Amino acid sequence: MKKTLLTLLTLMLVLGAVGAAGASASAKSVAVKVNGKAVIFPDGKPVMEGDRVLIPVRFVSEALGAKVDYKNRTVLIKQGEKSISMKVNSAIVTRDQDKFLLDVPARIKNSRVYVPLRFVSEALGAQVDWNKAKMLVTIITGAAPAKEPEKKPEETKKVFKSFEWGQKTELGKALFKNNVKYMNGQVTFTVPEGSEASYLSAQTGLMKLKPGQKYTYSSGKGSISFSKIYAKENDVESYGLSLDTKSEYLSHQFDDVTNDLVVDHIIIKNGKMHSTAGRLSEVVAAAQSL
């Protein structure tokens, strides 16, 4: 149950993956072909996890003409103007300017980074077919226009409840009590020690921020994420700071916000995940009572 909550805490939209396979199928090996040519996996084979096919990211991505880099436990995939960023053990994935939540996050198996095959392939403009009987994944490029990753109908529009604190507030105190300040169109903060933070924008891509260091960013475009892992409890506390109050991720719920930013947070209540969000000024004021 804790592992499920840990995955849910890492937020955003859910993507479809390779279709269902029978229980006996998991014992068989999975083959992958790109434009009719078998992909060779020299030291790490595709695996079934539930009804999902996970692949070593480098081999299929390179077969699709993409370049793969790995640093700071983050996979970076680039193909022309397309870009994908996936952090190991995080369900969050960034494709170009959009953020999604995978139901199976990227992870390390036998020193290789494994990712959901369908998402990566379709994000790079390929068409994917799954043959359950043959345990064969067929990927075709250029045969069909790139399509948007499948989203569950109920998550087509994300709805945020009013901002609430979760059970963990250590990071929230360090961030919002006497730290984050927004003035004259600029936000300034120091990344709390013991936490992880990153800045994402179209101009810079994904940039990892250093704990203990002070940063200043202008409002308008981009977002900043903060997270703290509680290893003993197998739990995560995380916050997102949207510099663009009209971003698609916020589902236009905060289009009327001016001279302020928006903070989003995930909480778990009665075993269910709730997306909460509020104005930065309100979150800062609420943090004074923590």
PLY file of the C-alpha trace (Angstrom):
ply
format ascii 1.0
element vertex 290
property float x
property float y
property float z
element edge 289
property int vertex1
property int vertex2
end_header
0.00 0.00 0.00
2.83 2.42 0.89
4.54 1.86 -2.45
1.25 2.64 -4.21
0.88 5.87 -2.29
4.48 6.79 -3.04
3.78 6.50 -6.77
0.52 8.44 -6.48
2.21 11.27 -4.60
4.37 12.11 -7.59
1.28 13.58 -9.39
-0.16 14.74 -12.80
-1.84 12.99 -15.78
-2.04 9.21 -16.30
-0.96 7.67 -19.60
-1.98 4.39 -21.22
0.61 1.68 -21.80
0.79 -1.61 -23.72
-2.49 -3.59 -23.59
-3.33 -6.46 -21.29
-1.43 -9.72 -21.33
-2.39 -12.99 -19.66
-0.76 -14.25 -16.49
1.16 -16.94 -18.34
2.55 -14.38 -20.78
4.75 -12.76 -18.11
6.97 -15.83 -18.11
7.77 -15.47 -21.82
10.30 -13.09 -23.32
9.09 -10.01 -25.17
10.41 -9.22 -28.67
10.48 -5.74 -30.19
10.66 -4.81 -33.89
11.11 -1.30 -35.32
10.05 -0.99 -38.98
10.35 -4.77 -39.36
13.84 -5.01 -37.88
14.36 -6.78 -34.56
15.82 -4.64 -31.79
18.78 -6.33 -30.10
18.98 -6.04 -26.32
22.49 -7.29 -25.45
22.35 -7.14 -21.66
18.83 -6.22 -20.62
15.65 -7.71 -22.11
12.16 -6.15 -22.21
10.05 -7.27 -19.26
6.37 -7.49 -18.41
5.27 -5.72 -15.25
1.61 -6.45 -14.74
0.16 -5.66 -18.18
2.89 -3.19 -19.12
5.99 -3.72 -21.26
9.10 -2.05 -19.86
12.19 -1.65 -22.03
15.80 -0.56 -21.57
15.33 3.00 -22.79
18.48 3.42 -24.86
18.07 0.65 -27.44
14.55 1.38 -28.69
14.99 5.17 -28.46
18.13 5.03 -30.60
16.38 2.69 -33.06
13.79 5.47 -33.43
16.52 7.99 -34.24
16.62 9.63 -30.81
19.61 10.50 -28.65
19.63 9.33 -25.05
21.51 10.85 -22.13
21.46 9.93 -18.46
22.58 12.19 -15.62
21.46 13.03 -12.10
19.25 9.91 -12.18
17.27 11.50 -15.04
16.79 10.10 -18.55
16.85 12.73 -21.30
15.60 11.68 -24.77
15.86 14.05 -27.75
14.66 13.54 -31.30
14.74 16.69 -33.38
12.42 19.16 -31.67
10.92 16.50 -29.41
12.25 16.00 -25.89
11.36 13.68 -23.01
12.63 13.86 -19.42
12.07 10.99 -16.96
13.53 10.77 -13.46
14.24 7.31 -12.06
11.61 6.12 -9.54
9.40 9.15 -10.24
6.07 8.82 -12.03
6.45 12.36 -13.40
7.50 12.61 -17.03
7.91 15.75 -19.11
7.29 15.68 -22.84
8.16 18.99 -24.45
6.12 21.45 -22.36
3.62 18.94 -20.94
3.83 16.96 -17.72
2.24 13.55 -17.22
2.07 10.87 -14.57
2.98 7.32 -15.58
1.29 4.47 -13.74
4.63 2.63 -14.08
7.56 5.00 -13.41
11.05 4.72 -14.87
13.30 2.45 -12.81
16.68 0.74 -12.78
16.92 -3.00 -13.43
20.28 -4.75 -13.79
22.10 -1.42 -14.20
19.79 -0.39 -17.06
17.06 2.26 -16.95
13.68 0.74 -17.90
10.74 2.82 -19.09
7.19 2.12 -20.41
7.62 1.22 -24.08
4.37 2.63 -25.45
4.76 6.10 -23.97
8.31 6.63 -25.23
7.57 5.25 -28.69
4.37 7.25 -29.25
5.91 10.41 -27.77
8.58 10.10 -30.48
5.90 9.89 -33.19
5.78 6.13 -33.74
2.83 3.74 -33.97
2.84 0.79 -31.54
1.05 -2.56 -31.86
1.03 -5.41 -29.33
0.59 -9.08 -30.32
-0.22 -10.92 -27.12
-0.02 -14.40 -28.67
3.48 -13.82 -30.06
4.63 -11.55 -27.21
5.72 -9.15 -29.96
5.78 -5.37 -29.94
5.78 -3.84 -33.45
6.81 -0.20 -33.79
6.33 1.66 -37.07
7.68 5.13 -37.79
6.38 7.52 -40.43
3.32 5.38 -41.21
0.89 7.45 -39.21
0.81 10.95 -37.76
2.05 11.24 -34.20
-0.82 10.93 -31.80
-1.28 12.23 -28.31
-0.60 9.72 -25.51
-3.86 8.16 -24.40
-5.37 9.72 -21.30
-8.07 8.29 -19.11
-11.35 10.12 -19.81
-11.81 11.22 -16.21
-8.39 12.90 -16.23
-8.76 14.86 -19.46
-9.35 17.94 -17.27
-7.53 18.07 -13.97
-9.50 19.59 -11.12
-7.67 21.02 -8.13
-9.27 21.22 -4.70
-8.40 24.11 -2.39
-4.86 23.85 -1.07
-4.39 21.54 1.92
-1.38 20.36 3.88
-0.65 16.64 3.96
0.60 14.59 6.90
4.18 15.58 6.11
4.91 19.31 6.44
8.65 19.49 7.11
9.41 20.64 3.57
6.38 22.93 3.56
7.64 24.73 6.65
11.14 25.11 5.22
9.76 26.46 1.94
6.86 28.70 2.80
7.25 29.83 6.41
10.23 32.19 6.04
11.68 31.41 2.64
9.78 31.83 -0.64
9.12 35.50 -1.47
7.34 36.94 -4.51
7.69 40.62 -5.36
7.66 42.75 -8.52
7.19 39.76 -10.80
10.07 37.73 -9.34
10.15 34.79 -6.95
13.17 34.21 -4.70
13.84 31.16 -2.56
16.56 28.97 -1.09
16.29 25.24 -1.76
15.87 23.55 1.66
18.64 21.20 2.74
17.72 17.53 2.41
15.31 18.18 -0.45
15.39 17.94 -4.24
14.33 20.73 -6.56
14.28 21.43 -10.29
13.32 24.24 -12.65
11.62 23.50 -15.97
11.11 25.89 -18.88
11.02 25.76 -22.67
14.23 27.77 -22.86
16.38 25.82 -20.40
14.75 22.39 -20.25
14.98 20.61 -16.89
17.56 22.07 -14.50
18.41 20.52 -11.16
18.68 23.06 -8.33
21.17 22.73 -5.47
20.08 22.48 -1.81
21.20 25.47 0.24
21.50 27.72 -2.83
19.40 30.83 -3.44
17.56 31.31 -6.76
15.47 34.03 -8.39
13.09 33.48 -11.33
10.70 35.76 -13.18
7.02 34.90 -13.45
5.43 34.09 -16.78
6.73 30.74 -17.99
8.09 27.60 -16.38
7.62 25.77 -13.11
9.64 24.75 -10.06
9.21 21.45 -8.21
10.33 20.60 -4.68
10.31 17.18 -3.03
11.57 15.50 0.12
11.80 11.73 0.55
11.09 10.15 3.94
12.87 6.83 3.46
11.78 5.20 6.72
8.10 5.84 6.02
8.46 5.20 2.27
6.76 8.55 1.74
7.27 11.73 -0.30
6.31 15.36 0.35
6.25 17.46 -2.82
5.12 20.87 -4.08
4.94 22.51 -7.49
5.31 26.25 -8.00
3.76 27.41 -11.30
5.30 30.60 -12.64
2.55 30.74 -15.28
-0.86 30.94 -13.62
-2.53 30.30 -17.00
-0.64 27.09 -17.78
-2.54 24.11 -19.21
-1.46 22.03 -16.23
-3.57 24.20 -13.93
-6.63 23.57 -16.14
-7.25 27.35 -16.31
-8.56 27.35 -12.72
-6.25 30.25 -11.87
-6.48 32.38 -15.02
-7.76 35.31 -12.95
-4.75 35.32 -10.61
-2.54 38.38 -10.98
0.49 39.53 -8.99
0.78 36.07 -7.47
1.87 32.51 -8.27
0.21 29.12 -7.73
1.34 26.25 -5.49
0.05 22.72 -6.08
0.35 19.79 -3.69
-0.83 16.17 -3.52
-2.44 14.77 -0.38
-3.79 11.33 0.45
-7.10 11.04 2.28
-8.79 7.74 3.05
-6.51 6.00 0.56
-7.36 8.41 -2.27
-5.19 10.98 -3.98
-6.34 14.61 -4.12
-4.74 17.38 -6.18
-4.83 20.62 -4.21
-3.67 24.08 -5.21
-3.79 27.68 -4.06
-2.23 31.09 -4.42
1.33 31.38 -3.18
0.38 34.29 -0.89
-2.30 32.15 0.77
0.05 29.20 1.21
2.73 31.44 2.75
0.17 32.88 5.19
-1.07 29.39 6.11
2.49 28.18 6.70
2.94 30.63 9.58
0.70 28.42 11.73
2.54 25.16 10.99
0 1
1 2
2 3
3 4
4 5
5 6
6 7
7 8
8 9
9 10
10 11
11 12
12 13
13 14
14 15
15 16
16 17
17 18
18 19
19 20
20 21
21 22
22 23
23 24
24 25
25 26
26 27
27 28
28 29
29 30
30 31
31 32
32 33
33 34
34 35
35 36
36 37
37 38
38 39
39 40
40 41
41 42
42 43
43 44
44 45
45 46
46 47
47 48
48 49
49 50
50 51
51 52
52 53
53 54
54 55
55 56
56 57
57 58
58 59
59 60
60 61
61 62
62 63
63 64
64 65
65 66
66 67
67 68
68 69
69 70
70 71
71 72
72 73
73 74
74 75
75 76
76 77
77 78
78 79
79 80
80 81
81 82
82 83
83 84
84 85
85 86
86 87
87 88
88 89
89 90
90 91
91 92
92 93
93 94
94 95
95 96
96 97
97 98
98 99
99 100
100 101
101 102
102 103
103 104
104 105
105 106
106 107
107 108
108 109
109 110
110 111
111 112
112 113
113 114
114 115
115 116
116 117
117 118
118 119
119 120
120 121
121 122
122 123
123 124
124 125
125 126
126 127
127 128
128 129
129 130
130 131
131 132
132 133
133 134
134 135
135 136
136 137
137 138
138 139
139 140
140 141
141 142
142 143
143 144
144 145
145 146
146 147
147 148
148 149
149 150
150 151
151 152
152 153
153 154
154 155
155 156
156 157
157 158
158 159
159 160
160 161
161 162
162 163
163 164
164 165
165 166
166 167
167 168
168 169
169 170
170 171
171 172
172 173
173 174
174 175
175 176
176 177
177 178
178 179
179 180
180 181
181 182
182 183
183 184
184 185
185 186
186 187
187 188
188 189
189 190
190 191
191 192
192 193
193 194
194 195
195 196
196 197
197 198
198 199
199 200
200 201
201 202
202 203
203 204
204 205
205 206
206 207
207 208
208 209
209 210
210 211
211 212
212 213
213 214
214 215
215 216
216 217
217 218
218 219
219 220
220 221
221 222
222 223
223 224
224 225
225 226
226 227
227 228
228 229
229 230
230 231
231 232
232 233
233 234
234 235
235 236
236 237
237 238
238 239
239 240
240 241
241 242
242 243
243 244
244 245
245 246
246 247
247 248
248 249
249 250
250 251
251 252
252 253
253 254
254 255
255 256
256 257
257 258
258 259
259 260
260 261
261 262
262 263
263 264
264 265
265 266
266 267
267 268
268 269
269 270
270 271
271 272
272 273
273 274
274 275
275 276
276 277
277 278
278 279
279 280
280 281
281 282
282 283
283 284
284 285
285 286
286 287
287 288
288 289
